[in-house]
Amino acid sequence: MTSSRLADFVKAYDVRGLVGEQLDASVVHAIGSAFAQVIVAPEGANGVVIGHDMRCSSPEFARAFADGVATHGLEVTLIGLCSTDGLYYASGALDRPGAMFTASHNPATYNGIKLCRAGARPVSVETGLAEVRDLAQWMLDRADVHDLGEAADPGRIVERDLLLDYAAFLRGLVDLSGSRPLSVVVDAGNGMGGHTVPAVLGGGAGLPDLPLKILPLYFELDGTFPNHEANPLEPENLVDLQRAVVEQGADLGLAFDGDADRCFVVDELGAPVPPSAITALVAGREIARKVAGGQQASDVAVVHNLISSRAVPEIITESGARPVRTRVGHSYIKAQMAEHGAVFGGEHSAHYYFQDFWYADTGMLAAMHVLAALGEQDVPLSQLVAGYTRYVASGEINSRVDDVAAATDSVRSWAMGPGGVVEDHLDGLTLTHDDDPMWWLNLRASNTEPLLRLNVEAADAATMEHVRDSALDLIRTAS
């Protein structure tokens, strides 16, 4: 048994720790038992669904978690290898709380757990994860204490393959059968995209072939990530995909992260398409679908986080729909989507959320929308997305600082000096200059590290660089 404290690696939205040092089977068993008592039993659910990624420790951890849950007389359905959105599908379709064993894009030495309530509703520190952590820690600290609330008869543990059901469900949401033929390079990064892409976009699950030629990169499932980190947010991890798209003359490229819940897009020229542009594109399609179904555009809401491009709320508004601005983080996105009945939600980090997917995020469904939009017309992807990219963004820049408040105050004082700048505090500090030239910046402190995160967007490159560099000078001086 490890001697680490769960508070060290139970994060705001999930569990993410070093295998052997922080996470082992005994720790996972305790978390499973606590999950059953804190989340599952109070909801009256009669079972839990569990999936896992391709990391070496994932099957063992999934079984240990299942044993912890079953101790309380609850049935457990093990669905085996799946993407995180595959687990969300199972939680929604079976109406059961779920656990996904993955550390997403983290290095091979890590593993973790993403938990959800029935219907793929999120579990965070604010909505039950803290209680799960504390109860599991209490049990681990008392080696002579058995699981609280043990049932006389353990629940059944059954295995079920839902890959075909998952693939068929997604195909039912976006019909690609009438698309023009497209050539698509897909970089799975040795992660779960190598399992799900053949099933959803190919014939791997027994579904009819689509007019897509899939050119695979790193589809072999390998939790050691021998080719590159499975984190497409970092530009160096897109290089192989960009090169392959150009060399193969493909129509586009798709890159998935380790647990395949995020998808990044590269156009036919090898240029990355900003996630905000994908958010705007998919939002337009989902709004149009609702309007075609008889709903008033003004009644349709789309959620975006506050560091998405300004183009996102502009395009949503131009379509007649209602943009909803929210904090960064999937729990905030999902909560706002549920509150407003939003049809879609997007984040700068390439997480995309759908009303028809239990308000959960699925990179695969977003990719299918991009394929459908491209397949419906003859223009190349670069031309298709040009209208969704209106401004110049810095991307997120992290600076290590000793005094976050002082650095933030310095930037605020500089920006507010000339006047015409509006501030808000929805998430960190956002400063907006609407006069010509338009620009905005956001500063957010990390919850776990002494980091200050800067995002800047402006009407032109020169303005963006001026605001970015001025803010960074002040931040780094304060540090």
C-alpha positions as CSV (number, residue, x, y, z in Angstrom):
1,M,0.0,0.0,0.0
2,T,1.2,3.5,-0.8
3,S,1.8,6.0,2.0
4,S,0.8,9.1,0.0
5,R,-2.0,11.4,0.9
6,L,-5.0,11.4,-1.5
7,A,-5.2,15.2,-1.2
8,D,-1.9,15.4,-3.1
9,F,-3.4,13.9,-6.3
10,V,-7.1,14.2,-6.1
11,K,-7.5,17.2,-8.3
12,A,-10.4,19.6,-8.8
13,Y,-12.1,17.4,-11.4
14,D,-10.5,14.0,-11.3
15,V,-7.8,11.8,-9.8
16,R,-4.3,12.0,-11.4
17,G,-1.3,10.4,-9.7
18,L,1.9,8.5,-10.1
19,V,1.5,4.7,-10.4
20,G,3.1,2.9,-7.4
21,E,4.0,6.0,-5.5
22,Q,0.5,7.5,-5.2
23,L,-1.9,5.1,-6.9
24,D,-2.0,1.3,-6.4
25,A,-4.7,-1.3,-6.2
26,S,-5.4,-0.8,-2.5
27,V,-5.9,3.0,-3.0
28,V,-8.1,2.5,-6.0
29,H,-10.2,-0.1,-4.1
30,A,-10.8,2.4,-1.3
31,I,-11.8,5.1,-3.7
32,G,-14.2,2.6,-5.4
33,S,-15.8,1.8,-2.0
34,A,-16.0,5.5,-1.1
35,F,-17.6,6.3,-4.5
36,A,-20.2,3.7,-3.9
37,Q,-21.1,5.2,-0.5
38,V,-20.9,8.9,-1.3
39,I,-22.2,9.0,-4.9
40,V,-23.9,5.8,-6.0
41,A,-26.0,4.8,-2.9
42,P,-27.5,8.3,-2.2
43,E,-28.7,8.4,-5.9
44,G,-30.4,5.0,-5.6
45,A,-28.4,3.7,-8.5
46,N,-28.1,-0.1,-8.6
47,G,-24.9,-0.3,-10.4
48,V,-21.7,1.4,-11.8
49,V,-20.1,1.2,-15.2
50,I,-16.3,1.2,-15.5
51,G,-14.0,1.7,-18.5
52,H,-10.3,2.1,-18.9
53,D,-7.6,3.2,-21.4
54,M,-4.5,1.4,-22.7
55,R,-2.1,2.2,-19.8
56,C,-0.5,-0.9,-18.3
57,S,-2.0,-0.4,-14.9
58,S,-5.5,0.5,-16.1
59,P,-7.0,-3.1,-16.2
60,E,-5.8,-3.9,-12.7
61,F,-7.1,-0.6,-11.3
62,A,-10.4,-1.0,-13.0
63,R,-10.9,-4.4,-11.4
64,A,-9.8,-3.1,-8.0
65,F,-12.3,-0.2,-8.2
66,A,-15.0,-2.7,-9.3
67,D,-14.2,-4.9,-6.2
68,G,-14.6,-1.8,-4.0
69,V,-17.9,-0.9,-5.5
70,A,-19.2,-4.5,-5.4
71,T,-18.5,-4.8,-1.7
72,H,-21.6,-2.7,-1.2
73,G,-23.9,-5.1,-3.1
74,L,-23.9,-3.0,-6.3
75,E,-23.6,-4.5,-9.8
76,V,-20.6,-3.4,-11.8
77,T,-20.4,-3.4,-15.6
78,L,-16.9,-3.5,-17.0
79,I,-16.8,-2.2,-20.5
80,G,-13.0,-2.7,-21.0
81,L,-11.0,-0.5,-23.4
82,C,-12.8,2.7,-24.2
83,S,-12.3,6.4,-24.7
84,T,-13.5,8.8,-22.0
85,D,-16.4,9.8,-24.1
86,G,-17.1,6.1,-24.6
87,L,-17.5,5.8,-20.8
88,Y,-19.8,8.9,-20.9
89,Y,-21.8,7.1,-23.5
90,A,-22.1,4.1,-21.3
91,S,-23.1,6.2,-18.2
92,G,-25.7,7.9,-20.3
93,A,-27.1,4.9,-22.1
94,L,-27.2,2.7,-19.0
95,D,-28.1,5.6,-16.7
96,R,-25.5,4.6,-14.2
97,P,-22.6,6.4,-12.4
98,G,-19.3,5.7,-14.1
99,A,-15.5,5.6,-13.6
100,M,-13.0,6.0,-16.4
101,F,-9.4,4.9,-15.7
102,T,-7.1,7.2,-17.6
103,A,-4.5,10.0,-17.1
104,S,-5.4,11.5,-20.4
105,H,-2.3,13.1,-21.9
106,N,-0.1,12.7,-18.8
107,P,3.2,10.7,-19.2
108,A,3.2,6.9,-18.9
109,T,4.1,7.0,-15.2
110,Y,0.7,8.4,-14.4
111,N,-2.8,7.0,-14.2
112,G,-6.0,8.4,-12.9
113,I,-9.8,8.3,-12.6
114,K,-12.6,10.4,-14.0
115,L,-15.8,10.0,-12.2
116,C,-19.4,10.8,-13.2
117,R,-22.9,10.4,-11.9
118,A,-25.6,8.7,-13.8
119,G,-26.2,10.3,-17.2
120,A,-22.6,11.4,-17.4
121,R,-23.1,14.2,-14.9
122,P,-19.7,15.5,-13.6
123,V,-18.3,14.9,-10.2
124,S,-15.8,17.5,-9.0
125,V,-14.3,18.5,-5.6
126,E,-17.3,20.8,-5.2
127,T,-19.9,18.1,-6.0
128,G,-18.8,15.0,-4.2
129,L,-15.2,14.3,-5.1
130,A,-13.9,15.8,-1.8
131,E,-16.1,13.6,0.2
132,V,-15.0,10.5,-1.8
133,R,-11.4,11.5,-1.2
134,D,-11.8,12.0,2.5
135,L,-13.7,8.8,3.1
136,A,-11.2,6.8,1.1
137,Q,-8.4,8.4,3.1
138,W,-10.1,7.5,6.4
139,M,-10.4,3.9,5.3
140,L,-6.8,3.7,4.2
141,D,-5.6,5.2,7.5
142,R,-7.3,2.4,9.4
143,A,-6.0,-0.9,8.1
144,D,-8.1,-2.8,10.5
145,V,-11.4,-1.2,9.3
146,H,-13.3,-3.0,6.6
147,D,-15.4,-1.1,4.0
148,L,-18.2,0.8,5.7
149,G,-21.6,-0.5,4.7
150,E,-20.5,-3.8,3.4
151,A,-23.3,-5.9,2.0
152,A,-23.8,-9.5,3.0
153,D,-23.6,-10.5,-0.6
154,P,-21.2,-8.6,-3.0
155,G,-22.7,-7.3,-6.2
156,R,-22.1,-9.0,-9.5
157,I,-19.2,-7.9,-11.8
158,V,-20.1,-8.4,-15.4
159,E,-18.3,-7.6,-18.7
160,R,-20.0,-5.9,-21.6
161,D,-18.6,-4.5,-24.9
162,L,-20.3,-1.3,-25.9
163,L,-18.0,-0.2,-28.7
164,L,-20.5,-0.9,-31.5
165,D,-23.3,0.8,-29.6
166,Y,-21.1,3.8,-29.0
167,A,-20.2,4.0,-32.7
168,A,-23.7,3.5,-33.9
169,F,-25.0,6.2,-31.5
170,L,-22.5,8.8,-32.8
171,R,-23.3,7.9,-36.4
172,G,-27.0,8.5,-35.6
173,L,-26.2,12.1,-34.6
174,V,-24.1,13.0,-37.6
175,D,-24.8,11.3,-41.0
176,L,-21.6,11.1,-43.0
177,S,-22.9,8.6,-45.6
178,G,-23.6,11.4,-48.1
179,S,-20.3,13.1,-47.8
180,R,-18.0,13.6,-50.8
181,P,-15.0,11.3,-50.5
182,L,-12.4,12.7,-48.0
183,S,-8.9,11.6,-47.2
184,V,-8.2,12.0,-43.4
185,V,-4.9,11.5,-41.6
186,V,-5.6,10.6,-38.0
187,D,-2.9,10.8,-35.3
188,A,-4.1,8.7,-32.3
189,G,-0.8,9.2,-30.4
190,N,-0.9,5.5,-29.4
191,G,-3.9,6.4,-27.3
192,M,-7.6,5.4,-27.4
193,G,-8.2,7.0,-30.7
194,G,-6.6,4.0,-32.2
195,H,-9.5,1.9,-30.8
196,T,-12.4,4.3,-31.4
197,V,-11.6,5.8,-34.8
198,P,-11.7,2.5,-36.8
199,A,-15.1,1.7,-35.1
200,V,-16.7,5.1,-35.7
201,L,-15.2,6.3,-38.9
202,G,-14.3,2.9,-40.4
203,G,-15.8,-0.5,-40.5
204,G,-14.0,-1.8,-37.4
205,A,-17.2,-2.3,-35.4
206,G,-19.1,-3.8,-38.2
207,L,-20.9,-0.7,-39.3
208,P,-21.2,0.2,-43.1
209,D,-18.2,1.9,-44.6
210,L,-18.2,5.7,-45.0
211,P,-16.8,7.7,-47.9
212,L,-13.6,8.3,-45.8
213,K,-10.1,7.2,-46.4
214,I,-8.5,7.0,-43.0
215,L,-4.7,7.3,-43.0
216,P,-3.6,6.1,-39.6
217,L,-0.7,7.5,-37.5
218,Y,0.2,5.7,-34.3
219,F,-2.9,3.6,-33.9
220,E,-1.1,0.9,-31.9
221,L,-2.4,1.1,-28.3
222,D,0.7,1.8,-26.1
223,G,0.6,3.5,-22.8
224,T,4.3,4.3,-23.0
225,F,3.6,6.7,-25.8
226,P,6.7,5.8,-27.9
227,N,6.2,8.3,-30.6
228,H,5.2,11.6,-28.9
229,E,3.1,12.7,-26.0
230,A,-0.6,12.2,-26.6
231,N,-1.3,15.9,-26.0
232,P,-2.1,17.8,-29.2
233,L,-2.4,21.1,-27.3
234,E,1.4,21.3,-27.5
235,P,2.5,22.3,-31.0
236,E,5.4,19.8,-31.1
237,N,3.0,16.9,-30.9
238,L,1.2,18.0,-34.1
239,V,4.3,18.0,-36.3
240,D,4.0,14.4,-37.5
241,L,0.3,15.0,-38.4
242,Q,1.0,18.2,-40.2
243,R,3.8,16.6,-42.2
244,A,1.7,13.6,-43.1
245,V,-1.3,15.7,-44.2
246,V,0.8,17.6,-46.7
247,E,2.8,14.6,-47.9
248,Q,-0.3,12.5,-48.4
249,G,-2.3,15.3,-50.0
250,A,-5.1,14.7,-47.5
251,D,-8.1,16.9,-47.0
252,L,-7.5,17.3,-43.3
253,G,-5.9,15.8,-40.2
254,L,-7.3,14.9,-36.8
255,A,-5.3,14.5,-33.6
256,F,-6.7,12.9,-30.5
257,D,-5.3,13.0,-27.0
258,G,-4.6,9.9,-24.9
259,D,-8.1,9.2,-23.8
260,A,-9.6,10.5,-27.1
261,D,-12.0,13.0,-25.5
262,R,-10.3,15.9,-27.2
263,C,-9.8,16.4,-30.9
264,F,-7.6,18.9,-32.8
265,V,-7.9,19.7,-36.5
266,V,-5.3,20.4,-39.1
267,D,-6.3,21.8,-42.5
268,E,-5.1,20.6,-45.9
269,L,-2.1,22.9,-45.8
270,G,-0.9,21.5,-42.5
271,A,-2.0,24.5,-40.5
272,P,-3.7,23.9,-37.1
273,V,-7.3,25.1,-37.0
274,P,-7.9,27.0,-33.7
275,P,-10.4,25.2,-31.4
276,S,-12.4,28.4,-31.2
277,A,-13.0,28.2,-35.0
278,I,-14.2,24.6,-34.5
279,T,-16.5,25.8,-31.7
280,A,-18.0,28.4,-34.0
281,L,-18.4,26.0,-36.9
282,V,-20.1,23.3,-34.9
283,A,-22.2,25.8,-33.0
284,G,-23.5,27.1,-36.4
285,R,-24.4,23.5,-37.4
286,E,-26.2,22.7,-34.2
287,I,-28.1,26.0,-34.2
288,A,-29.2,25.4,-37.8
289,R,-30.3,21.9,-36.9
290,K,-32.5,23.2,-34.0
291,V,-34.0,25.9,-36.2
292,A,-34.7,23.3,-39.0
293,G,-36.6,21.3,-36.3
294,G,-38.9,24.2,-35.6
295,Q,-37.2,25.9,-32.7
296,Q,-36.7,29.7,-32.6
297,A,-33.0,30.7,-33.0
298,S,-33.4,33.1,-30.1
299,D,-34.3,30.1,-27.8
300,V,-31.1,28.3,-28.7
301,A,-28.2,28.7,-26.3
302,V,-24.5,27.9,-26.9
303,V,-21.9,27.9,-24.1
304,H,-18.3,29.1,-24.5
305,N,-15.6,29.7,-21.9
306,L,-14.3,33.3,-21.5
307,I,-11.0,32.7,-23.2
308,S,-12.6,31.4,-26.4
309,S,-12.2,33.8,-29.3
310,R,-14.5,36.8,-29.5
311,A,-15.5,35.4,-32.8
312,V,-17.4,32.6,-31.1
313,P,-20.1,34.8,-29.4
314,E,-20.2,37.1,-32.4
315,I,-21.0,34.2,-34.8
316,I,-23.5,32.7,-32.3
317,T,-25.3,36.1,-32.1
318,E,-25.2,36.6,-35.8
319,S,-27.1,33.3,-36.2
320,G,-29.8,34.7,-33.9
321,A,-28.9,32.3,-31.0
322,R,-27.8,33.2,-27.5
323,P,-24.1,32.9,-26.4
324,V,-23.5,32.0,-22.7
325,R,-20.1,32.9,-21.3
326,T,-18.7,30.8,-18.5
327,R,-15.6,30.1,-16.5
328,V,-12.9,27.7,-17.7
329,G,-13.4,24.1,-16.7
330,H,-15.6,21.3,-17.8
331,S,-17.8,21.3,-14.6
332,Y,-18.7,24.9,-15.3
333,I,-19.4,24.3,-18.9
334,K,-21.7,21.3,-18.2
335,A,-23.5,23.1,-15.4
336,Q,-24.2,26.1,-17.6
337,M,-25.3,23.9,-20.5
338,A,-27.8,22.1,-18.2
339,E,-29.1,25.4,-16.7
340,H,-29.6,27.0,-20.1
341,G,-30.6,23.8,-22.1
342,A,-27.7,24.7,-24.4
343,V,-27.4,22.7,-27.6
344,F,-23.6,22.9,-27.6
345,G,-20.6,24.1,-25.7
346,G,-16.9,24.6,-26.6
347,E,-13.6,25.4,-24.9
348,H,-10.3,26.7,-26.1
349,S,-8.7,23.4,-25.1
350,A,-10.7,21.4,-27.7
351,H,-13.3,20.0,-25.4
352,Y,-16.6,20.0,-27.1
353,Y,-20.0,19.3,-25.3
354,F,-23.3,18.3,-26.8
355,Q,-26.8,18.4,-25.5
356,D,-27.5,15.1,-27.4
357,F,-24.6,13.5,-25.6
358,W,-25.8,14.1,-22.1
359,Y,-24.1,17.5,-22.0
360,A,-20.8,15.6,-21.9
361,D,-17.7,16.2,-24.0
362,T,-16.8,14.1,-27.1
363,G,-14.0,15.0,-29.5
364,M,-15.2,12.3,-31.9
365,L,-18.6,13.9,-32.4
366,A,-16.9,17.3,-33.0
367,A,-14.6,15.7,-35.6
368,M,-17.7,14.2,-37.3
369,H,-19.3,17.6,-37.6
370,V,-16.1,19.0,-39.2
371,L,-16.0,16.1,-41.6
372,A,-19.7,16.6,-42.4
373,A,-19.3,20.3,-43.0
374,L,-16.3,19.7,-45.3
375,G,-18.0,16.9,-47.1
376,E,-21.0,18.9,-47.9
377,Q,-19.1,21.3,-50.1
378,D,-16.2,21.4,-52.5
379,V,-14.0,24.1,-50.8
380,P,-10.9,23.1,-48.9
381,L,-10.9,23.2,-45.1
382,S,-8.7,26.2,-44.9
383,Q,-11.3,28.2,-46.9
384,L,-14.2,26.8,-44.9
385,V,-12.8,27.8,-41.5
386,A,-11.4,31.2,-42.7
387,G,-14.6,33.0,-41.8
388,Y,-14.5,31.6,-38.2
389,T,-11.0,33.0,-37.5
390,R,-11.4,36.8,-37.2
391,Y,-8.8,37.8,-34.7
392,V,-5.2,37.1,-33.6
393,A,-4.7,35.2,-30.4
394,S,-1.6,34.6,-28.2
395,G,-2.6,31.2,-27.0
396,E,-2.2,30.5,-23.3
397,I,1.1,31.6,-21.8
398,N,2.1,30.4,-18.3
399,S,4.4,32.3,-16.1
400,R,5.7,31.2,-12.7
401,V,5.2,34.0,-10.2
402,D,5.7,34.3,-6.5
403,D,3.0,36.9,-5.9
404,V,0.1,36.3,-8.3
405,A,-2.0,39.2,-6.8
406,A,0.8,41.7,-7.3
407,A,1.4,40.7,-10.9
408,T,-2.3,40.9,-11.6
409,D,-2.5,44.3,-10.1
410,S,0.4,45.5,-12.2
411,V,-1.2,44.4,-15.4
412,R,-4.6,45.9,-14.4
413,S,-3.0,49.3,-13.5
414,W,-1.2,49.4,-16.9
415,A,-4.3,48.5,-18.9
416,M,-6.7,50.8,-17.0
417,G,-4.4,53.8,-17.3
418,P,-5.4,55.1,-20.8
419,G,-9.1,54.5,-20.1
420,G,-11.7,52.8,-22.2
421,V,-11.0,49.4,-20.7
422,V,-13.7,47.3,-19.0
423,E,-12.8,44.7,-16.3
424,D,-14.7,41.7,-15.0
425,H,-13.8,38.9,-12.6
426,L,-15.9,35.9,-13.8
427,D,-12.7,33.9,-13.9
428,G,-9.5,35.7,-12.8
429,L,-9.2,39.1,-14.4
430,T,-10.5,40.0,-17.8
431,L,-9.7,43.4,-19.3
432,T,-11.5,44.4,-22.6
433,H,-10.7,47.3,-24.9
434,D,-13.6,47.6,-27.4
435,D,-12.3,50.8,-29.1
436,D,-10.2,50.6,-32.2
437,P,-8.0,48.5,-32.1
438,M,-10.0,45.9,-30.2
439,W,-8.2,43.7,-27.7
440,W,-8.8,41.7,-24.5
441,L,-6.7,39.8,-22.0
442,N,-7.4,37.4,-19.3
443,L,-5.2,36.5,-16.3
444,R,-6.1,33.4,-14.3
445,A,-4.1,31.9,-11.4
446,S,-3.5,28.1,-11.4
447,N,-5.3,26.2,-8.6
448,T,-2.4,23.9,-8.1
449,E,0.8,25.7,-9.0
450,P,2.3,29.2,-8.6
451,L,1.4,30.0,-12.2
452,L,-0.4,32.9,-13.8
453,R,-2.0,32.1,-17.1
454,L,-2.2,34.8,-19.7
455,N,-4.5,34.9,-22.8
456,V,-4.6,37.8,-25.2
457,E,-6.6,38.4,-28.4
458,A,-6.7,41.4,-30.6
459,A,-7.9,42.8,-33.9
460,D,-4.5,42.5,-35.5
461,A,-1.1,40.9,-34.8
462,A,0.7,44.1,-33.9
463,T,-1.9,45.0,-31.2
464,M,-1.9,41.4,-29.8
465,E,1.9,41.4,-29.6
466,H,2.0,44.8,-27.9
467,V,-0.6,43.8,-25.3
468,R,1.0,40.4,-24.8
469,D,4.5,41.6,-24.4
470,S,3.5,44.5,-22.1
471,A,1.6,42.2,-19.8
472,L,4.4,39.6,-19.8
473,D,7.0,42.3,-18.9
474,L,4.9,43.3,-15.9
475,I,4.2,39.7,-14.8
476,R,7.8,38.7,-15.0
477,T,9.0,41.9,-13.2
478,A,6.6,41.1,-10.4
479,S,7.9,37.6,-10.1
